[in-house]
Every structure is written in structure tokens, then in C-alpha cells.
Amino acid sequence: MVEMVEKKAGPDIAEALGNINSHEEIDSLLRRYMDDDHYSRLESVTNIDVRLKIASAISICTPDSVFINSGSEEDRQFIRELSIEKGEESPLAMDRHTIHFDLGQEQGRIVDRTFYIVDDFEDISSLAKRMNRETAINEVKENLTGIMKGKIMIVGFYTRGPAGAKAANPAIEITSSAYVAHSAEILYRNAYASFDSEVARQGHFFTNIHSEGLNRPEDLPNARVLMDRHYKTTYAFKCTYAGNTLLLKKGNHRFAVDMAVYEKCGQEVAEHMFITGINGPAGSNRITWCAGAAPSGCGKTTTAMAGNHFVGDDLAQMWIEQDGTIRAINPECGIFGIVEDVNWEGDPMLMENLRKPGVEVIWSNVLVDEKLVPHWVGNGEEPPESGINFQGKWHKGMCDENGKPVPMSHPNSRCTISSSVLGNYSPEAENPQGVEARIFTYSGRDSDTMPPVWVAKNSEHGVVLGACIVSAATATEVGASGVKRAPWANAPFIPGSLGDYMDAQFRFFGNPGISLDKKPVMAGLNYFLTHSARGGESNRLLGEKRDVKVWLAWLERYANSEVKYIDTPVGHLPLYDDLKQLFSQIISKGYPVELYQKQFSLYVDNILSRLDLQIDAYSKEKGIPETLFNVLNLQKKELLSLKSRSGAVISPSALV
């Protein structure tokens, strides 16, 4: 493994531009920008590095005043009201529901304007963009200097994970956006009262500095998200989409990934994964916990909700405990979820809360009708005749200048909601000891190749499975299109080289400290297979979204050695009789053997093409562990041998 380069980085940009040189200067500046109430609040945050970061942000951005968010209900209400007063959110018909619209040109992560700040001596992921420190200093200086004039700077203190958890990370969110501050209060645990002790316990903290500026379309070309790995600080300006501005989320996830790879290699991982608990057979009282990766827009929230005990739908921090178990926590306590295709049939518990009075929801970029009710594509409800969406006024049959139909909501429309309101929410989400994760799934939007569920033969095959996720591009990234590789569904958030990250995965999941009876079950999930890919004419799904409950239940039985399997070159497949029984028990649905044959037949040429794609792509990367190529070439060899004996399409019955 390549260790983190220990050479001295250049200056901390916030501190260099803030130009504060003593405790007295920090105190003087804080007093100048805060009234007595808010200055007294900051007296409980005594860590000098924390106070310096806040003072530096104030010095650069020069707001009219500073609001220290203590996390009280009064402070949260102030933030809600400020967001409405500023026009960042607007109230809807249902109590505690608001709508936020991003600029029409900023409906996803601005990956083309997202950079790691680097020094000359360091490498970053080949899938990321770099900006040298000198250029970054100038970018921050030119864009953040004075950007908060006429605005209130809101400072919040959070912990990414339950306070006291081994892998939780304290973080500061500094923003002029009340919408961002409001979102942070729903999605993260306010740790104002314990922030000093959490920083002392972990020995670090993350800092996030953001301002939306004037929020004009003409400013978007100059919008940036800049991440300084050495000083664990992110900067974002002239943008409002939460994926670019709520830096506690993916910005800080990147720092957590970095720490897991270079500081805690083999002991911790930080993943783009949901966490959910799956019940064992009726009467067993058994819960088996599952963590799963899928690129944004590929059903991760739906899969998380399909479990019986919800902990999280997006991110996971995991470590190996002394008892030989893998423990997992969710850095978040809420959902920033895509709503397209969320409906009563596939997502009843989420829908119940989205249509229930009194549950706090921030909507973004959906359609709002004249009665101030939100609507979105795929909700299964009768659409309104007209309304307002992200691009302005909308009506049925509306087309753009090229004659293309304008959907009533953007594909990346979102809802922001607390996890605790969900019907399957588990209190274990707040357990600092985490949950014991046994199953790890990897999935993308795969319409034509892999079966709905299969299990890797061992941890090495499992890591390779995660490294080889392929997915259709989704609306979460501005300008993305086509089909692309999505390693571990985490590649956009890996700061260092993919080789280092892969090595850390092999070391973690193959750690000899994991108990033999607690070895991870690493599996592929795919419920995007279409009829046309299996000889039909329709592009409809070959199955239903709710079928994922069955795939998860089968994995739960597999993890507890209660089902047999078919051994194939790509992994272990379920037997028909087990699935038929689970379909009946779990979702009261028949499962014809003909459907099983279509879903679980191996389309060898498709799989071989995928293997060649991955071998070619990883051959161009530096430092990829040889284990990956050994696994892929072995699968390729075995598939070719199987094809020579049984043909290009091999039914599961032929493999038994």
C-alpha cells in the first residue's frame, strides 16, 4: 500500500486569507461580529483550532452578523423562518412542508467544477480533478472575499455519526444559506453541547465554508467546490444544490474515505452504502444487518427501505471491533432522497410521510401545483394540469425549444426528511457501538447482464465485485449521460488513487481479525433487468421493485447457512425452490419457474464483455493490486470453458 505522503503541505487557505495571528485577534473579531448572546454561546467551544477556523471564515466572508446555532428548537425555528424570509424556501399547503428551487442549470453535483486542492508532491484519483494550492488560494480569495456582506453567517456544530462512536467525525458547517443550515439540522446530529469533547476524543474535525453569493445563473460558471485534504476543509461558492453546498455530506465523506484508506487502513472503511436490518424466518427474532452500495439514482433508498429495520440510505462508516465483528454507523440521521418513481406501491413507508401532515419535509425541484401540493414523475398519482417547477411555469404537454417534452419534475428532485419518522426506523441508528454488518451488496442500473442476486465466493471476489459496478449515468451529475463504470459506487468520493483504495478494501474485508463465523457475505444486486434483455420486446423491468425484499431475504438466509446455492464462475446463485417459498412468504406473490430461468440464466457473452471492460480500464490505472486481475481472468477462463460446453446462454438448471 502507498502510504499518505508526509511532506509538508502548503498553507491552510482559510487561515492564510483570514490573517489572524493571536488569541486576542480571534476574540476581538468574534466580539465584533456577534452580539453578546452569540458570543457567549461560542465560549463553550474552547478548542483554539476550531475558534481560529470560524474567525478566519468571518474575516474572509465579512457577513453582517454571525448566528451560532445551538441546536435548540428556537434556533431551528429561526433558521426555518430565515430561509423563507430570504426566499430560499417557500411554505407549501401541508404543515411543515417547504419547497426549495435550485437554479435550472444546477440540478446536480457540479463535477466539472469540483476539485481537490493539491500540492506538487501528491497524487489524486484518476477519476477526479485537481487544482494546485496557489490557484486555489486565488480562487477562494477572489470569490469568497466579502461574499457574505449583507448576510447572516450561520455556524453549526455536528457529528457525522452518533456521538461517542469510534468512526464518528465532528464537523463545522459555516454557511450564509438558511436552506443549507435547515437541511443540516434534519440530516445531521447537532453536537454543539459536546463538540469540544468530540474533537478532543477524535483528534480532528472537518470544516465547511459555503456561500451561495448572489445566486444568479451568470455566476454558475465560476461556482466551485474545493476540498483541501490536508486541512480537512471544504470551500463552496456561487451554488445552491445541496450536493454542492451541504458539505457535511459528500465533501466530508471524501475526507472520511481518505482517513480510512491512509490512516486506518484495514481497520475502517467509509462507504457510499445504505444500512438496513433484515428479519430472519418468522418466529426467529433474528435480525441480520446489511450494508449496500449503489450509485445515486440506482435504487439505494428503495433498497434501504425494503429492509425491516432502517438505519441509513446513503453513507456508512464501518470498523472491525475487538470481538471480530464488522460494525456500521450512519453518519447521517436523515434522508436527502431522490423522489422520481417513489410511489405507494414500491415505497409505502416513505410515501406515508411525504403525504402526512406534521412531518417536516424540504422538497427540492418537484412540481408545485396551484394548491401548493408537490408532484413528481413516477409517483403513481394523477398529475396536475399545470404548476411551477425548477424551470418556471409548467403545463401538461409542454415541450422545450427542440420539441422535447418537459417533465413535470426534474429527475434529481429530492425530499429532505428525518429518518426517525419512518415506519421501519431502528433506534439502533443512534447506538454508538453501531450494528453488526454481515451482508454487503453492490448494484447499479444494469438492464441486460447480471442476475437479480448473486454472492461472491470469498472476500477477494467480493471486493472485485464492488470494484466492477457498471451503471447507467443518472441525473445526479450535471451533464452526465450514457453507461459508465462506478467502482464501489464510491469512485466520485475517493480522493486518493483507486489502487490504494482497492488495497484498503482487500485488507479490510480480508482482515484475519474478523471472526470465522462473522465473515462478510458480499453480493451483487440487480433489479433493473428488462424484458427486452431476455428475449422480450418491452423495456419494462423483468420483475418489480418490491422483489428486492425477496433478494434481501435470500441473502439473510444465505448469511445464516440456511439455503443451498448453485456454484458458477461469477458466484453463487439461489435455487428456485428457495426463491419460490420466499416470494410467497415475504410479498405474497407467485414466482413462475419461467421467470426464474430468465432472471438467473447466465448470458455469457454479456458477462465476458463486462469483464473485458474492467480489465482494460483497470490496466490503465497505477498501483491496482494484482488480485483484481487474477479474479477477473479466472472468471473469464471459467466462463469461456462453460460456454464451450453449454453455449452462450446457460440456464440455472444446467448449472446445478
Helices and strands as residue ranges (DSSP letters): H 13-18, H 23-33, H 36-42, H 48-61, E 65-69, H 73-86, E 90-91, E 97-100, G 111-113, E 114-118, E 130-132, H 133-144, E 152-160, E 169-175, H 178-187, E 189-190, G 192-194, H 195-202, E 206-211, G 217-222, E 224-228, E 233-237, H 242-245, H 250-262, E 268-271, E 273-279, E 287-293, H 300-306, E 309-312, E 316-320, E 326-329, E 334-338, H 348-354, E 361-364, E 367-368, E 374-375, E 386-389, E 392-395, E 414-418, G 419-421, G 427-430, E 435-442, E 453-455, H 459-467, E 470-472, E 483-485, G 487-489, G 491-493, H 498-509, G 516-518, E 521-525, G 532-534, G 545-547, H 548-559, E 565-568, E 571-574, H 576-587, H 593-600, E 602-603, H 604-619, H 626-646, E 649-650, H 652-655
